[in-house]
């Protein structure tokens, strides 16, 4: 299975914004929203209003994790 990526950003106030999976109709940018759902908007708009945004994207795979010391 291929790795999954969850797109997340932090704004200048250290609030976390998450990709909603939707695209803004005019700008074609991803729509992101605050983790608590309080605000949302196109990525460029959020960056202009609350940025600069720091990309904190998380990468996930189905590979088994190794225990400390290299033992599977």
PDB file with SEQRES, HELIX, SHEET and CRYST1 records, atoms N, CA, C and O in Angstrom:
SEQRES   1 A   72  UNK UNK UNK UNK UNK UNK UNK UNK UNK UNK UNK UNK UNK          
SEQRES   2 A   72  UNK UNK UNK UNK UNK UNK UNK UNK UNK UNK UNK UNK UNK          
SEQRES   3 A   72  UNK UNK UNK UNK UNK UNK UNK UNK UNK UNK UNK UNK UNK          
SEQRES   4 A   72  UNK UNK UNK UNK UNK UNK UNK UNK UNK UNK UNK UNK UNK          
SEQRES   5 A   72  UNK UNK UNK UNK UNK UNK UNK UNK UNK UNK UNK UNK UNK          
SEQRES   6 A   72  UNK UNK UNK UNK UNK UNK UNK                                  
HELIX    1 AA1 UNK A   43  UNK A   50  1                                   8    
SHEET    1 AA1 2 UNK A   4  UNK A   6  0                                        
SHEET    2 AA1 2 UNK A  58  UNK A  60 -1                                        
SHEET    1 AA2 5 UNK A  40  UNK A  42  0                                        
SHEET    2 AA2 5 UNK A  30  UNK A  34 -1                                        
SHEET    3 AA2 5 UNK A  16  UNK A  23 -1                                        
SHEET    4 AA2 5 UNK A   8  UNK A  10 -1                                        
SHEET    5 AA2 5 UNK A  54  UNK A  55 -1                                        
CRYST1    1.000    1.000    1.000  90.00  90.00  90.00 P 1           1          
ATOM      1  N   UNK A   1       0.842  -1.175   0.000  1.00  0.00           N  
ATOM      2  CA  UNK A   1       0.000   0.000   0.000  1.00  0.00           C  
ATOM      3  C   UNK A   1       0.888   1.240   0.000  1.00  0.00           C  
ATOM      4  O   UNK A   1       1.928   1.257   0.658  1.00  0.00           O  
ATOM      5  N   UNK A   2       0.492   2.263  -0.723  1.00  0.00           N  
ATOM      6  CA  UNK A   2       1.292   3.481  -0.806  1.00  0.00           C  
ATOM      7  C   UNK A   2       1.132   4.308   0.470  1.00  0.00           C  
ATOM      8  O   UNK A   2       0.138   4.174   1.183  1.00  0.00           O  
ATOM      9  N   UNK A   3       2.121   5.167   0.753  1.00  0.00           N  
ATOM     10  CA  UNK A   3       2.042   6.002   1.956  1.00  0.00           C  
ATOM     11  C   UNK A   3       0.889   6.998   1.865  1.00  0.00           C  
ATOM     12  O   UNK A   3       0.520   7.446   0.779  1.00  0.00           O  
ATOM     13  N   UNK A   4       0.335   7.331   3.007  1.00  0.00           N  
ATOM     14  CA  UNK A   4      -0.721   8.340   3.088  1.00  0.00           C  
ATOM     15  C   UNK A   4      -0.105   9.632   3.601  1.00  0.00           C  
ATOM     16  O   UNK A   4       0.823   9.616   4.409  1.00  0.00           O  
ATOM     17  N   UNK A   5      -0.631  10.744   3.123  1.00  0.00           N  
ATOM     18  CA  UNK A   5      -0.145  12.046   3.571  1.00  0.00           C  
ATOM     19  C   UNK A   5      -1.335  12.839   4.073  1.00  0.00           C  
ATOM     20  O   UNK A   5      -2.339  12.982   3.375  1.00  0.00           O  
ATOM     21  N   UNK A   6      -1.216  13.350   5.283  1.00  0.00           N  
ATOM     22  CA  UNK A   6      -2.226  14.245   5.839  1.00  0.00           C  
ATOM     23  C   UNK A   6      -1.614  15.639   5.802  1.00  0.00           C  
ATOM     24  O   UNK A   6      -0.621  15.903   6.479  1.00  0.00           O  
ATOM     25  N   UNK A   7      -2.205  16.530   5.012  1.00  0.00           N  
ATOM     26  CA  UNK A   7      -1.678  17.886   4.883  1.00  0.00           C  
ATOM     27  C   UNK A   7      -2.148  18.736   6.059  1.00  0.00           C  
ATOM     28  O   UNK A   7      -3.348  18.903   6.274  1.00  0.00           O  
ATOM     29  N   UNK A   8      -1.188  19.274   6.824  1.00  0.00           N  
ATOM     30  CA  UNK A   8      -1.491  20.153   7.950  1.00  0.00           C  
ATOM     31  C   UNK A   8      -0.493  21.303   7.972  1.00  0.00           C  
ATOM     32  O   UNK A   8       0.650  21.156   7.539  1.00  0.00           O  
ATOM     33  N   UNK A   9      -0.930  22.433   8.474  1.00  0.00           N  
ATOM     34  CA  UNK A   9      -0.104  23.631   8.571  1.00  0.00           C  
ATOM     35  C   UNK A   9      -0.302  24.282   9.927  1.00  0.00           C  
ATOM     36  O   UNK A   9      -1.340  24.095  10.561  1.00  0.00           O  
ATOM     37  N   UNK A  10       0.694  25.051  10.379  1.00  0.00           N  
ATOM     38  CA  UNK A  10       0.573  25.877  11.575  1.00  0.00           C  
ATOM     39  C   UNK A  10       0.669  27.332  11.139  1.00  0.00           C  
ATOM     40  O   UNK A  10       1.489  27.676  10.288  1.00  0.00           O  
ATOM     41  N   UNK A  11      -0.169  28.185  11.721  1.00  0.00           N  
ATOM     42  CA  UNK A  11      -0.110  29.613  11.379  1.00  0.00           C  
ATOM     43  C   UNK A  11       0.793  30.351  12.367  1.00  0.00           C  
ATOM     44  O   UNK A  11       1.404  29.729  13.236  1.00  0.00           O  
ATOM     45  N   UNK A  12       0.874  31.652  12.237  1.00  0.00           N  
ATOM     46  CA  UNK A  12       1.787  32.442  13.075  1.00  0.00           C  
ATOM     47  C   UNK A  12       1.407  32.427  14.550  1.00  0.00           C  
ATOM     48  O   UNK A  12       2.206  32.818  15.402  1.00  0.00           O  
ATOM     49  N   UNK A  13       0.183  31.976  14.858  1.00  0.00           N  
ATOM     50  CA  UNK A  13      -0.268  31.867  16.249  1.00  0.00           C  
ATOM     51  C   UNK A  13      -0.214  30.417  16.740  1.00  0.00           C  
ATOM     52  O   UNK A  13      -0.774  30.095  17.788  1.00  0.00           O  
ATOM     53  N   UNK A  14       0.461  29.542  15.984  1.00  0.00           N  
ATOM     54  CA  UNK A  14       0.624  28.116  16.292  1.00  0.00           C  
ATOM     55  C   UNK A  14      -0.688  27.338  16.284  1.00  0.00           C  
ATOM     56  O   UNK A  14      -0.790  26.279  16.903  1.00  0.00           O  
ATOM     57  N   UNK A  15      -1.698  27.869  15.578  1.00  0.00           N  
ATOM     58  CA  UNK A  15      -2.946  27.121  15.407  1.00  0.00           C  
ATOM     59  C   UNK A  15      -2.772  26.149  14.247  1.00  0.00           C  
ATOM     60  O   UNK A  15      -2.054  26.441  13.290  1.00  0.00           O  
ATOM     61  N   UNK A  16      -3.426  24.997  14.333  1.00  0.00           N  
ATOM     62  CA  UNK A  16      -3.269  23.940  13.327  1.00  0.00           C  
ATOM     63  C   UNK A  16      -4.420  23.989  12.325  1.00  0.00           C  
ATOM     64  O   UNK A  16      -5.588  24.033  12.709  1.00  0.00           O  
ATOM     65  N   UNK A  17      -4.075  23.980  11.041  1.00  0.00           N  
ATOM     66  CA  UNK A  17      -5.013  23.969   9.925  1.00  0.00           C  
ATOM     67  C   UNK A  17      -4.871  22.644   9.188  1.00  0.00           C  
ATOM     68  O   UNK A  17      -3.754  22.172   8.979  1.00  0.00           O  
ATOM     69  N   UNK A  18      -5.986  22.039   8.793  1.00  0.00           N  
ATOM     70  CA  UNK A  18      -5.992  20.722   8.162  1.00  0.00           C  
ATOM     71  C   UNK A  18      -6.664  20.805   6.797  1.00  0.00           C  
ATOM     72  O   UNK A  18      -7.663  21.506   6.631  1.00  0.00           O  
ATOM     73  N   UNK A  19      -6.111  20.088   5.819  1.00  0.00           N  
ATOM     74  CA  UNK A  19      -6.707  20.009   4.480  1.00  0.00           C  
ATOM     75  C   UNK A  19      -8.057  19.302   4.579  1.00  0.00           C  
ATOM     76  O   UNK A  19      -8.148  18.222   5.162  1.00  0.00           O  
ATOM     77  N   UNK A  20      -9.102  19.900   4.015  1.00  0.00           N  
ATOM     78  CA  UNK A  20     -10.446  19.318   4.080  1.00  0.00           C  
ATOM     79  C   UNK A  20     -10.701  18.308   2.969  1.00  0.00           C  
ATOM     80  O   UNK A  20     -11.683  17.566   3.013  1.00  0.00           O  
ATOM     81  N   UNK A  21      -9.813  18.278   1.966  1.00  0.00           N  
ATOM     82  CA  UNK A  21     -10.034  17.400   0.820  1.00  0.00           C  
ATOM     83  C   UNK A  21     -10.870  18.067  -0.265  1.00  0.00           C  
ATOM     84  O   UNK A  21     -11.124  17.471  -1.312  1.00  0.00           O  
ATOM     85  N   UNK A  22     -11.297  19.299  -0.017  1.00  0.00           N  
ATOM     86  CA  UNK A  22     -12.064  20.059  -1.016  1.00  0.00           C  
ATOM     87  C   UNK A  22     -11.153  21.076  -1.687  1.00  0.00           C  
ATOM     88  O   UNK A  22     -10.093  21.415  -1.160  1.00  0.00           O  
ATOM     89  N   UNK A  23     -11.575  21.563  -2.861  1.00  0.00           N  
ATOM     90  CA  UNK A  23     -10.810  22.546  -3.627  1.00  0.00           C  
ATOM     91  C   UNK A  23     -11.671  23.789  -3.821  1.00  0.00           C  
ATOM     92  O   UNK A  23     -12.860  23.689  -4.124  1.00  0.00           O  
ATOM     93  N   UNK A  24     -11.058  24.973  -3.641  1.00  0.00           N  
ATOM     94  CA  UNK A  24     -11.757  26.240  -3.835  1.00  0.00           C  
ATOM     95  C   UNK A  24     -12.108  26.394  -5.308  1.00  0.00           C  
ATOM     96  O   UNK A  24     -11.258  26.191  -6.175  1.00  0.00           O  
ATOM     97  N   UNK A  25     -13.330  26.744  -5.588  1.00  0.00           N  
ATOM     98  CA  UNK A  25     -13.840  26.793  -6.965  1.00  0.00           C  
ATOM     99  C   UNK A  25     -13.050  27.746  -7.858  1.00  0.00           C  
ATOM    100  O   UNK A  25     -12.691  27.374  -8.975  1.00  0.00           O  
ATOM    101  N   UNK A  26     -12.773  28.961  -7.396  1.00  0.00           N  
ATOM    102  CA  UNK A  26     -12.090  29.949  -8.243  1.00  0.00           C  
ATOM    103  C   UNK A  26     -10.567  29.768  -8.265  1.00  0.00           C  
ATOM    104  O   UNK A  26      -9.959  29.759  -9.336  1.00  0.00           O  
ATOM    105  N   UNK A  27      -9.959  29.628  -7.098  1.00  0.00           N  
ATOM    106  CA  UNK A  27      -8.495  29.595  -7.034  1.00  0.00           C  
ATOM    107  C   UNK A  27      -7.902  28.214  -7.311  1.00  0.00           C  
ATOM    108  O   UNK A  27      -6.708  28.097  -7.586  1.00  0.00           O  
ATOM    109  N   UNK A  28      -8.723  27.174  -7.240  1.00  0.00           N  
ATOM    110  CA  UNK A  28      -8.273  25.782  -7.417  1.00  0.00           C  
ATOM    111  C   UNK A  28      -7.274  25.354  -6.345  1.00  0.00           C  
ATOM    112  O   UNK A  28      -6.564  24.364  -6.520  1.00  0.00           O  
ATOM    113  N   UNK A  29      -7.214  26.092  -5.237  1.00  0.00           N  
ATOM    114  CA  UNK A  29      -6.347  25.744  -4.118  1.00  0.00           C  
ATOM    115  C   UNK A  29      -7.111  24.864  -3.134  1.00  0.00           C  
ATOM    116  O   UNK A  29      -8.340  24.904  -3.079  1.00  0.00           O  
ATOM    117  N   UNK A  30      -6.367  24.060  -2.350  1.00  0.00           N  
ATOM    118  CA  UNK A  30      -7.051  23.260  -1.340  1.00  0.00           C  
ATOM    119  C   UNK A  30      -7.729  24.163  -0.307  1.00  0.00           C  
ATOM    120  O   UNK A  30      -7.218  25.235   0.015  1.00  0.00           O  
ATOM    121  N   UNK A  31      -8.860  23.732   0.201  1.00  0.00           N  
ATOM    122  CA  UNK A  31      -9.531  24.433   1.295  1.00  0.00           C  
ATOM    123  C   UNK A  31      -9.040  23.798   2.592  1.00  0.00           C  
ATOM    124  O   UNK A  31      -9.092  22.581   2.765  1.00  0.00           O  
ATOM    125  N   UNK A  32      -8.564  24.646   3.493  1.00  0.00           N  
ATOM    126  CA  UNK A  32      -8.083  24.159   4.780  1.00  0.00           C  
ATOM    127  C   UNK A  32      -8.932  24.783   5.881  1.00  0.00           C  
ATOM    128  O   UNK A  32      -9.530  25.842   5.691  1.00  0.00           O  
ATOM    129  N   UNK A  33      -8.980  24.120   7.030  1.00  0.00           N  
ATOM    130  CA  UNK A  33      -9.743  24.674   8.151  1.00  0.00           C  
ATOM    131  C   UNK A  33      -9.001  24.444   9.445  1.00  0.00           C  
ATOM    132  O   UNK A  33      -8.188  23.529   9.574  1.00  0.00           O  
ATOM    133  N   UNK A  34      -9.309  25.313  10.413  1.00  0.00           N  
ATOM    134  CA  UNK A  34      -8.724  25.139  11.728  1.00  0.00           C  
ATOM    135  C   UNK A  34      -9.119  23.792  12.288  1.00  0.00           C  
ATOM    136  O   UNK A  34     -10.219  23.307  12.021  1.00  0.00           O  
ATOM    137  N   UNK A  35      -8.253  23.189  13.050  1.00  0.00           N  
ATOM    138  CA  UNK A  35      -8.503  21.875  13.615  1.00  0.00           C  
ATOM    139  C   UNK A  35      -9.805  21.845  14.403  1.00  0.00           C  
ATOM    140  O   UNK A  35     -10.485  20.819  14.436  1.00  0.00           O  
ATOM    141  N   UNK A  36     -10.162  22.962  15.040  1.00  0.00           N  
ATOM    142  CA  UNK A  36     -11.405  23.010  15.808  1.00  0.00           C  
ATOM    143  C   UNK A  36     -12.611  23.384  14.952  1.00  0.00           C  
ATOM    144  O   UNK A  36     -13.723  23.486  15.472  1.00  0.00           O  
ATOM    145  N   UNK A  37     -12.413  23.590  13.637  1.00  0.00           N  
ATOM    146  CA  UNK A  37     -13.504  23.898  12.719  1.00  0.00           C  
ATOM    147  C   UNK A  37     -14.006  25.328  12.774  1.00  0.00           C  
ATOM    148  O   UNK A  37     -15.019  25.649  12.153  1.00  0.00           O  
ATOM    149  N   UNK A  38     -13.319  26.192  13.503  1.00  0.00           N  
ATOM    150  CA  UNK A  38     -13.764  27.566  13.714  1.00  0.00           C  
ATOM    151  C   UNK A  38     -13.678  28.447  12.465  1.00  0.00           C  
ATOM    152  O   UNK A  38     -14.450  29.396  12.325  1.00  0.00           O  
ATOM    153  N   UNK A  39     -12.747  28.143  11.560  1.00  0.00           N  
ATOM    154  CA  UNK A  39     -12.572  28.947  10.344  1.00  0.00           C  
ATOM    155  C   UNK A  39     -12.044  28.053   9.233  1.00  0.00           C  
ATOM    156  O   UNK A  39     -11.395  27.039   9.491  1.00  0.00           O  
ATOM    157  N   UNK A  40     -12.332  28.443   7.986  1.00  0.00           N  
ATOM    158  CA  UNK A  40     -11.799  27.711   6.842  1.00  0.00           C  
ATOM    159  C   UNK A  40     -11.671  28.658   5.663  1.00  0.00           C  
ATOM    160  O   UNK A  40     -12.294  29.719   5.641  1.00  0.00           O  
ATOM    161  N   UNK A  41     -10.861  28.273   4.680  1.00  0.00           N  
ATOM    162  CA  UNK A  41     -10.686  29.068   3.480  1.00  0.00           C  
ATOM    163  C   UNK A  41      -9.649  28.442   2.578  1.00  0.00           C  
ATOM    164  O   UNK A  41      -9.020  27.444   2.930  1.00  0.00           O  
ATOM    165  N   UNK A  42      -9.475  29.043   1.403  1.00  0.00           N  
ATOM    166  CA  UNK A  42      -8.466  28.580   0.458  1.00  0.00           C  
ATOM    167  C   UNK A  42      -7.073  28.779   1.070  1.00  0.00           C  
ATOM    168  O   UNK A  42      -6.847  29.721   1.830  1.00  0.00           O  
ATOM    169  N   UNK A  43      -6.168  27.900   0.734  1.00  0.00           N  
ATOM    170  CA  UNK A  43      -4.816  27.930   1.289  1.00  0.00           C  
ATOM    171  C   UNK A  43      -4.169  29.309   1.160  1.00  0.00           C  
ATOM    172  O   UNK A  43      -3.592  29.806   2.127  1.00  0.00           O  
ATOM    173  N   UNK A  44      -4.254  29.933  -0.010  1.00  0.00           N  
ATOM    174  CA  UNK A  44      -3.652  31.254  -0.225  1.00  0.00           C  
ATOM    175  C   UNK A  44      -4.268  32.329   0.649  1.00  0.00           C  
ATOM    176  O   UNK A  44      -3.561  33.197   1.161  1.00  0.00           O  
ATOM    177  N   UNK A  45      -5.589  32.279   0.824  1.00  0.00           N  
ATOM    178  CA  UNK A  45      -6.280  33.258   1.667  1.00  0.00           C  
ATOM    179  C   UNK A  45      -5.849  33.090   3.121  1.00  0.00           C  
ATOM    180  O   UNK A  45      -5.554  34.074   3.800  1.00  0.00           O  
ATOM    181  N   UNK A  46      -5.812  31.852   3.597  1.00  0.00           N  
ATOM    182  CA  UNK A  46      -5.403  31.594   4.986  1.00  0.00           C  
ATOM    183  C   UNK A  46      -3.968  32.071   5.195  1.00  0.00           C  
ATOM    184  O   UNK A  46      -3.660  32.682   6.218  1.00  0.00           O  
ATOM    185  N   UNK A  47      -3.093  31.794   4.233  1.00  0.00           N  
ATOM    186  CA  UNK A  47      -1.706  32.230   4.347  1.00  0.00           C  
ATOM    187  C   UNK A  47      -1.620  33.751   4.408  1.00  0.00           C  
ATOM    188  O   UNK A  47      -0.835  34.285   5.192  1.00  0.00           O  
ATOM    189  N   UNK A  48      -2.406  34.462   3.601  1.00  0.00           N  
ATOM    190  CA  UNK A  48      -2.386  35.925   3.596  1.00  0.00           C  
ATOM    191  C   UNK A  48      -2.936  36.499   4.906  1.00  0.00           C  
ATOM    192  O   UNK A  48      -2.433  37.511   5.395  1.00  0.00           O  
ATOM    193  N   UNK A  49      -3.951  35.868   5.469  1.00  0.00           N  
ATOM    194  CA  UNK A  49      -4.593  36.381   6.676  1.00  0.00           C  
ATOM    195  C   UNK A  49      -3.876  35.969   7.967  1.00  0.00           C  
ATOM    196  O   UNK A  49      -3.799  36.759   8.908  1.00  0.00           O  
ATOM    197  N   UNK A  50      -3.356  34.747   8.017  1.00  0.00           N  
ATOM    198  CA  UNK A  50      -2.840  34.184   9.260  1.00  0.00           C  
ATOM    199  C   UNK A  50      -1.400  33.690   9.162  1.00  0.00           C  
ATOM    200  O   UNK A  50      -0.853  33.197  10.149  1.00  0.00           O  
ATOM    201  N   UNK A  51      -0.782  33.813   7.996  1.00  0.00           N  
ATOM    202  CA  UNK A  51       0.554  33.267   7.752  1.00  0.00           C  
ATOM    203  C   UNK A  51       1.658  34.134   8.274  1.00  0.00           C  
ATOM    204  O   UNK A  51       1.423  35.167   8.900  1.00  0.00           O  
ATOM    205  N   UNK A  52       2.861  33.703   8.010  1.00  0.00           N  
ATOM    206  CA  UNK A  52       3.188  32.620   7.099  1.00  0.00           C  
ATOM    207  C   UNK A  52       2.849  31.257   7.698  1.00  0.00           C  
ATOM    208  O   UNK A  52       3.005  31.028   8.897  1.00  0.00           O  
ATOM    209  N   UNK A  53       2.378  30.354   6.826  1.00  0.00           N  
ATOM    210  CA  UNK A  53       2.042  29.013   7.267  1.00  0.00           C  
ATOM    211  C   UNK A  53       3.278  28.130   7.252  1.00  0.00           C  
ATOM    212  O   UNK A  53       4.124  28.247   6.365  1.00  0.00           O  
ATOM    213  N   UNK A  54       3.378  27.256   8.224  1.00  0.00           N  
ATOM    214  CA  UNK A  54       4.456  26.265   8.282  1.00  0.00           C  
ATOM    215  C   UNK A  54       3.843  24.910   7.982  1.00  0.00           C  
ATOM    216  O   UNK A  54       2.900  24.491   8.654  1.00  0.00           O  
ATOM    217  N   UNK A  55       4.375  24.214   6.969  1.00  0.00           N  
ATOM    218  CA  UNK A  55       3.852  22.908   6.585  1.00  0.00           C  
ATOM    219  C   UNK A  55       4.283  21.869   7.614  1.00  0.00           C  
ATOM    220  O   UNK A  55       5.474  21.672   7.851  1.00  0.00           O  
ATOM    221  N   UNK A  56       3.300  21.206   8.223  1.00  0.00           N  
ATOM    222  CA  UNK A  56       3.559  20.169   9.233  1.00  0.00           C  
ATOM    223  C   UNK A  56       3.061  18.816   8.754  1.00  0.00           C  
ATOM    224  O   UNK A  56       2.768  17.949   9.577  1.00  0.00           O  
ATOM    225  N   UNK A  57       2.957  18.614   7.454  1.00  0.00           N  
ATOM    226  CA  UNK A  57       2.335  17.416   6.888  1.00  0.00           C  
ATOM    227  C   UNK A  57       2.892  16.140   7.504  1.00  0.00           C  
ATOM    228  O   UNK A  57       4.092  16.014   7.746  1.00  0.00           O  
ATOM    229  N   UNK A  58       1.988  15.201   7.750  1.00  0.00           N  
ATOM    230  CA  UNK A  58       2.329  13.926   8.367  1.00  0.00           C  
ATOM    231  C   UNK A  58       2.325  12.842   7.307  1.00  0.00           C  
ATOM    232  O   UNK A  58       1.411  12.771   6.485  1.00  0.00           O  
ATOM    233  N   UNK A  59       3.332  12.008   7.327  1.00  0.00           N  
ATOM    234  CA  UNK A  59       3.436  10.898   6.386  1.00  0.00           C  
ATOM    235  C   UNK A  59       3.214   9.604   7.146  1.00  0.00           C  
ATOM    236  O   UNK A  59       3.780   9.408   8.221  1.00  0.00           O  
ATOM    237  N   UNK A  60       2.404   8.732   6.601  1.00  0.00           N  
ATOM    238  CA  UNK A  60       2.081   7.473   7.259  1.00  0.00           C  
ATOM    239  C   UNK A  60       2.257   6.330   6.274  1.00  0.00           C  
ATOM    240  O   UNK A  60       1.922   6.467   5.097  1.00  0.00           O  
ATOM    241  N   UNK A  61       2.782   5.203   6.745  1.00  0.00           N  
ATOM    242  CA  UNK A  61       2.903   4.014   5.911  1.00  0.00           C  
ATOM    243  C   UNK A  61       2.386   2.817   6.685  1.00  0.00           C  
ATOM    244  O   UNK A  61       2.200   2.889   7.900  1.00  0.00           O  
ATOM    245  N   UNK A  62       2.154   1.724   5.989  1.00  0.00           N  
ATOM    246  CA  UNK A  62       1.703   0.499   6.623  1.00  0.00           C  
ATOM    247  C   UNK A  62       2.866  -0.390   7.046  1.00  0.00           C  
ATOM    248  O   UNK A  62       2.646  -1.484   7.567  1.00  0.00           O  
ATOM    249  N   UNK A  63       4.082   0.055   6.832  1.00  0.00           N  
ATOM    250  CA  UNK A  63       5.249  -0.744   7.205  1.00  0.00           C  
ATOM    251  C   UNK A  63       5.294  -0.888   8.715  1.00  0.00           C  
ATOM    252  O   UNK A  63       4.970   0.046   9.449  1.00  0.00           O  
ATOM    253  N   UNK A  64       5.701  -2.066   9.175  1.00  0.00           N  
ATOM    254  CA  UNK A  64       5.797  -2.279  10.619  1.00  0.00           C  
ATOM    255  C   UNK A  64       6.909  -1.409  11.179  1.00  0.00           C  
ATOM    256  O   UNK A  64       7.939  -1.206  10.536  1.00  0.00           O  
ATOM    257  N   UNK A  65       6.697  -0.911  12.354  1.00  0.00           N  
ATOM    258  CA  UNK A  65       7.685  -0.062  13.018  1.00  0.00           C  
ATOM    259  C   UNK A  65       8.716  -0.945  13.703  1.00  0.00           C  
ATOM    260  O   UNK A  65       8.389  -2.010  14.226  1.00  0.00           O  
ATOM    261  N   UNK A  66       9.948  -0.497  13.695  1.00  0.00           N  
ATOM    262  CA  UNK A  66      10.997  -1.265  14.367  1.00  0.00           C  
ATOM    263  C   UNK A  66      11.101  -0.811  15.815  1.00  0.00           C  
ATOM    264  O   UNK A  66      10.984   0.376  16.120  1.00  0.00           O  
ATOM    265  N   UNK A  67      11.317  -1.755  16.682  1.00  0.00           N  
ATOM    266  CA  UNK A  67      11.522  -1.459  18.092  1.00  0.00           C  
ATOM    267  C   UNK A  67      12.936  -0.900  18.280  1.00  0.00           C  
ATOM    268  O   UNK A  67      13.805  -1.132  17.439  1.00  0.00           O  
ATOM    269  N   UNK A  68      13.175  -0.170  19.368  1.00  0.00           N  
ATOM    270  CA  UNK A  68      14.534   0.336  19.624  1.00  0.00           C  
ATOM    271  C   UNK A  68      15.534  -0.809  19.579  1.00  0.00           C  
ATOM    272  O   UNK A  68      15.265  -1.896  20.090  1.00  0.00           O  
ATOM    273  N   UNK A  69      16.674  -0.567  18.974  1.00  0.00           N  
ATOM    274  CA  UNK A  69      17.694  -1.586  18.839  1.00  0.00           C  
ATOM    275  C   UNK A  69      17.624  -2.310  17.498  1.00  0.00           C  
ATOM    276  O   UNK A  69      18.444  -3.188  17.228  1.00  0.00           O  
ATOM    277  N   UNK A  70      16.651  -1.951  16.651  1.00  0.00           N  
ATOM    278  CA  UNK A  70      16.566  -2.508  15.312  1.00  0.00           C  
ATOM    279  C   UNK A  70      15.807  -3.805  15.197  1.00  0.00           C  
ATOM    280  O   UNK A  70      15.786  -4.391  14.115  1.00  0.00           O  
ATOM    281  N   UNK A  71      15.180  -4.288  16.257  1.00  0.00           N  
ATOM    282  CA  UNK A  71      14.413  -5.540  16.185  1.00  0.00           C  
ATOM    283  C   UNK A  71      13.033  -5.268  15.668  1.00  0.00           C  
ATOM    284  O   UNK A  71      12.353  -4.385  16.191  1.00  0.00           O  
ATOM    285  N   UNK A  72      12.574  -6.005  14.638  1.00  0.00           N  
ATOM    286  CA  UNK A  72      11.227  -5.766  14.095  1.00  0.00           C  
ATOM    287  C   UNK A  72      10.137  -6.134  15.069  1.00  0.00           C  
ATOM    288  O   UNK A  72       8.955  -5.990  14.756  1.00  0.00           O  
TER     289      UNK A  72                                                      
END                                                                             
